[in-house]
Amino acid sequence: MFETSARLLRLLGLLQSRRDWTGDQLAQRLGVSARTIRTDIERLRALGYAVDAGPGVGGGYRLGVGAAVPPLLLDDEEAVAVAIGLRGAASGAIEGIEETSIRALTKLEQLLPARLRRRVASLTAATVTVPPIAAPTPSVDPDTLLAIANACRDHERLRFDYASHGGTESRRVVEPHRIVSTGRRWYLLGHDVDRGDWRTFRVDRMQLRLPAGPRFAPRDLADAEVRERVSGQLATATWAYRARVTVSAPAAVVAARLPWPAAIEPIDASSCRLDVGSDSPELLAVHLGMLGADFSIDPTESPELTEWLRVLASRYERASRAGSGS
């Protein structure tokens, strides 16, 4: 009985992880026969999970929407409360769990009956969130994140209008791969069909054109390579202002203190060179001052940043004099 229950949970997890499975694929993943898969599917249905069976030799299966919330030990009120809470967390209400929240929300909303989806939508529309006093980032609609997450899961092309940091607008067709959160912003890493290469897009600059496009064969890209690609592109392509900075501190120390990804090149054991960027030279100047080390820039390459460093230096000097009573 324990082995059967554990297999049912693994089967349910597979059905939630992507849209369609053949019977042979599920049998291979679980190490059982196709007949056992058919029996386990009937067990899931008896427990309240709507599992649709498609025609074909392989016997395709898809987790559908049932008439009631499946037995997750949640009643209707609890399911709505969880969905609302996950939407808030996905919007950045709780730092550090945004990406996990959107994954959980994707799974939960796939199972919610239509009547509960309407209640979640109504509560979301009637709720106003007061932004933090510091206004660091543009907001991202959880529905947009959910649509992108579904396209990543189901391997469906996305069509969207995109505005670059310079204001240039373009229409993109992308095979989405992963959503990436840096703690400050959301990004989509995908393969741009027209440009034939991987690109990183800021989600707050995307206007989706739904429904999603045709399905595609997913490309093999490990999570470590995803992080490397996104970090490299964030350092060079997605910011309105960029600068090359020499810092009198080891590269590892600087990397740990930076609030966002940057290209870091060690010079020696006690110094390094950064290629960094920001949406404004003022914000970049503030964060450079928080590195806890001396730094230098070429004023001819970054005149806006140089000017803001002078402004902030004068402002801090006046504040320190006022505080000392001189």
N, C-alpha and C positions, 0 to 999 in steps of 0.2 A: 504493500500500500504506500509506504514512504517513497519507494522508487517511482511508482506511478505518479504520485503527487508532485515530486520534484521534476519529473519529465513534463508534466502539464504546465508547470510554471515556466520551464525553459521554452516550451512550445509557445506559450502566450507571449513571452519576451521576444521571440523571433517574429511572431505575427505583428507585434507592435513596432518592430525596428524598421520595417519597410512595407511597401504597399502589397506586393504580390509575391507568393511563393508557390512553387509546384510541389506536389506530394513527394516527388523524388528528392527535391532539394531539402525539404524538411526531414525526410527519413535519413538522408545522408548526414545532416547536421546532428541529429539526435542519436544516430547509430541504431535505428530500428527499421522494421519493415514498413512498406507503404500501407499495409493492412493495419498495423499498429497506429500509424498516423491517422487513418480514417476513424479508428476507434477513439483515439484521443480527441479528435475534432468533435465527435459526438458528445464526449464528456464535457468539453468546454461549452458546447451549446446547452447542455442540460444544466450547467451552472449559471447560464444567463448571458454568455458571450455570443454575440451575433457573428458567426464565421460564415462568410459567403464562399461557395464553391463554384469555380468557373469550369466551363467545358474544356475538353482537350485531353490528350493522352496522359499528360503529366498530372492532371487533376489539380488545377490552380486553386489556392485559398487566399482569402483576404479577410482581415478583421473589419467587420462592418459596424454600423451604428444600430444598437438595439433599442427596444422600446423602453428600457429602464437601465439605470446605471448598473453595470455588472457588480458582482459581490466583491468590492474592494474594502469592505467594512466602512463604507461611506453612505449616508443617506443623501437625499436630494439637497438638503440645506448645507450639509458638510461639503458636498461636491462643489456647489456654487461658491462657498466660502474659500475652498482651496483654489479654485480657478481664479477668483478675484485676487487672492493673495499672491498667486504665481504671476499674474499680470503686473501687479505692483512691483514685485521683486525683479521681474524681467525688465522693467523700466528703470532700474537702478536705485530703487528705494532702499535696498540693503546691499551694500557694496560687497563684491566678491562672489555673489551667487547668481548673477544675472544669467550666465550661460547655462548653468544647471537648471534654473527656473524655466527658461524657454524650452529646454528639452522635455522637462516634466509637463509643461503646459501643452506641448505638442501631443504627447501621449494621452493626457486627460481629455482634451477637447475632441480627440478622435473618437472617444467613447461616449461623450455626453449626448443624451437624446436632444432632439430639436428644441423641446420646450425649455430645457435647462440652458441650452446655448443662448436662447432669447433672453433669459433672465440674466445671464452673465453680461450679455451685450447691453441690456438696459441699465444694469448697475454701473457698468463702466462708463456709459454715456452720461449718467447722472452724477458722476464723481469728478470733483475738481481737486487736483493735486497742487499744493503750494510748493513751488520750486525752492531749493536751498538758497540761502542768502548769497553765497558765492555762486555765480552763474557760469559754470565751467563749460558746459556742452549743450548743443541742441538736443531736444528730446527726440526719441524714436518711438513711433507707434507700435505697441505690442502686436497689433494685427499684421503689420508689415513684417516684423520678425517671424511671426508664426507662418506667414505665407512663404517666406524664404526658407525657413526650416523644413516645411513640408516639401518644397521643391528639391532641397538637398536630399531629403530622405527618399523621395520617390524618383529621383534622377530625372527631373523635368526641367527643360530650359526655361529661363526667365527672360522676359522682355521688359525693359524699363528705360525711362528717360533719366539721364544723369547729368548733374551740374558739377563741373570741376571746381577746384579752389579759385580759379581765375574767372569763374562765371560762364565758361563755355559750356553749352548744352549739346548733348549728343544722345542718340538712341542706341541702346546696346542689346545684344542677344548673347546670353551667357549661360554656360553649363555650370550651375552652382555646385560648389564642393563643400565648403565649411563656412559657418558663421564664427567670427572671432571677436571676442571682447577684450579690450585692453584695460578695462576698469573705468575708462572715461568715455569711450566711444565703441560703437559696433561697426564691424567691417564684414564684407562678403568677399571670400576668395573664390574665384571661378575662372573657367577657361573662356575667354572672349572668342566667340565663333568667328566674327569678322576679322579680328586681328591675329587669330591663330596663336594666342599666347595667354599665359596666366595673368590676371589683373586683380587688383584689390580695390574695392569700392566702399566708400563710406555710406552706411545705410541711411543716414539722415539726408543724404543728397540724392537718394533714389526715389523715383516715382514709378511704382510697379504698374505694368499693363497686364491685367489678369483677364482670362485665365492663363495659367502657365502654358508653355509651348510643348512640343512633342518630347517624348522620353529619349534618353541617350544612354550610351554605355559609359558607366563611371570610369574615371581615370584613377590609376593607382598612385596615391600620394599620401605618405605617412604623416601623422600629426606633427612629428618633429620638423618635417620639411614644410608643412603648412605654416608653422610658427616662424621658420626661417624666412620663407618668402614674404609673409606679411610684415615682419619686422623690417626687412630690407626695403620693401616698397613704402612703408610708412616713413622711413628716414629720408626718402628722396622724392616721392611723387604726390603725396596727398596733402601737403601743408602749403598754405599761402606764403609763408615766410620761412626761409631757410638760412642757415649760417654754418660756417666751419669754425670750430672753436678748439683752442688748445688749452687743456686743463692740467694743472699741476697736481695730479693725483693718479694712482694706478687705475688702469682700465676697469678692473673688477669692482673697485670702490665706486667709481662713477656710474657704472651700469646699475649698481644696486640702489643708487639715489635718484636716478632719472625717473620721472613720472610717466614716460612713454618710451617706446622703442626708438633707438637711434643707432646709426652705424658708428662703431667705436674702433679706432685703430691705435693700438699701443705704440708709443714712441720709445719708451724705456720703462724700467721698473717703477718709476715715480711720476710718469706723465703719459697723456694720451691725447688723441685728436678725435673730435666728434663732428659728425654731420647731423645736425638737429634741425627741427622745424616746429612751427606752431601756427595757429590761425592769426596771431597778432604778434608784432615785435615786443609789445609790452609784456605779454604773458611769457614769452621766451626769455626776456630779460629777468623777470621775477624768478623763474625756475633755475636759470643759470646761477643766480645769486644764492640759491638754496643747495648748491652742490657741496658746500663746505670746503671749497678749495679755490685758490686763485686761478684765473683764466684770462685768456687774451683772444682778441678777434682782429681781423683785418677790417678797419673802418671803411676802406674803399669797396669791399665786397658786401658789407652789411650796413649801409648808412642808417637805415631805420632803427636797427638794433642798437647801433652806437649812440644814436640820439636818445633812445629810451634809457640806456644805461646812465647817460649824463643826467637825465631828468630824475631817475630814481636815486642816484648818488646825492644830488642836491637835496632831494626831499628827505632822505634819511639823515643827512648832515644837519638840516634845519631841525628835524625832530629831536636829534640827540642833543643839540644845543639848548633847545627849549626844555628838555627834560633835566638838564644839568643846571638850569637857572642862569646860564651865561648869556 
